[in-house]
Amino acid sequence: MPLRNTAKPPHRPRILLIPPPELPVPAVQGGAVETLITHLIRENERAGKLDLLCASIPDPAAKAQADDFVHTKMLYIPRPKGTRRYWPMVFIERCLGIAAPYDPWYQKVQLSLALELPPPDLIVAEGGTLTQCSAISRMFGRKRCLAHLHGQTSCSRQMDEIYGGVLALSRFIRDDYLKTSALDRKNAYILPNCIDTGLFTPGSPDAALRASLGFAPEDFVLLFCGRLEPDKGIHKLLEAVAGLHDEHVKLLIVGSPFFGRTQSSPFLRRLEQQARSLGNRVKFTGFVNNRDLPDYYRLADLVCVPTLVEEAAGLVAVEAMGCGRPVLATRSGGMPEYLEGSQAVLIDRDRDVTGQLVWAIEMLRDHPELRREMGRAGAQTAQKFSTGRFYENFLRIVYDFGDFGESVCKNPPSV
């Protein structure tokens, strides 16, 4: 009688992901952080190298998608009603310098974790107000906690006490954080963002969609895609269009003030008023679901990313490149890292942004062959930011930072 193999299967690291309690996961309402987490979950569903836990606010559409997950357990935790801040906790944090969670939602996450067996090996705080995970850090230890920096983040003593490592979307974000942190540089990892390169691919423009938006075949269509807020520089792009005395240069604005959650704001109303003098040269679409965005990118002649602050990564630019579109952007934050090799045109934020936009748009309008070269180079560059590569990098960091026992460290899963 053959002997039965009683060896235990390799332990898969158990990772908890904690996004801000603003939008649900999976990303049925959009959101850059939520979309990134969804990519990670779906890649892990295919590869099965990790056991994932993910906290999220509840949403029926999100839950319906999550029902099919095998390697991910969703912790759908409702937001408490009423005030979201415990003012005594705020007083303690500010006056005594003790990081304390004063959003009750994070306290509910902590209570849920107390019932989870086995407990997570690592906790990854996915942006938001990162000090709110202080109690969770005390519960599991800072050596098991990573902060995922999705934007420019200043460190503090509390942050260094909570997190034993950070994940940064770019070298710029990592180096900027380390200026104010005592963290060992070897525990400050660069994890480039990603896009679905199977979705954002080059293709023929949808002539019917372009016509339905009011654009003629001879129009030169500029595309802005993103949240409609002053930092994104959309008002500067509107000024540039007004300064271009060519009625065939038109602007398509795709996005809303806050993804699928908020469709109006005082700033949006100011933009609409600013656009009135341009008549049919400007078109607002409102929020567009991620799966439909490629059709909008492909109909554009030029995608503009006029960010006026330090951009962490420039995901819109990568999506545009994936669709084979030329990109015009400001030189900000991690944007040059993501656009390297794409032949994108970069302008300076600290000079006359409107004037530079006018010059660059006119130049690119008049050089179609240059735009085609930029589109080809950008599509190739975008392949570096696939969800598969993101997953491989995340897995590598998990095994480098985590401590999962000798047998696991000797035999990490292949990717």
Secondary structure, 3 states (H helix, E strand, C coil): CCCCCCCCCCCCCEEEEECCCCCCCCCCCCCHHHHHHHHHHHHHHHHCCCEEEEEECCCHHHHHHHCCCCCEEEEECCCCCCCCCCHHHHHHHHHHCCCCCCCHHHHHHHHHHHCCCCCCCEEEEECCCHHHHHHHHHHHCHHHEEEEECCCCCCCHHHHHHCCEEEECCHHHHHHHHCCCCCCHHHEEECCCCECCCCCCCCCCCHHHHHHCCCCCCCEEEEEECCCCHHHCHHHHHHHHHHCCCCCEEEEEECCCECCCECCCHHHHHHHHHHHCCHHHEEEEECCCHHHHHHHHHHCCEEEECCCCCCCCCHHHHHHHHCCCCEEEECCCCHHHHHCCCCCEEECCCCCHHHHHHHHHHHHHCCHHHHHHHHHHHHHHHHHHEHHHHHHHHHHHHHHHCCCCHHHHHCCCCC
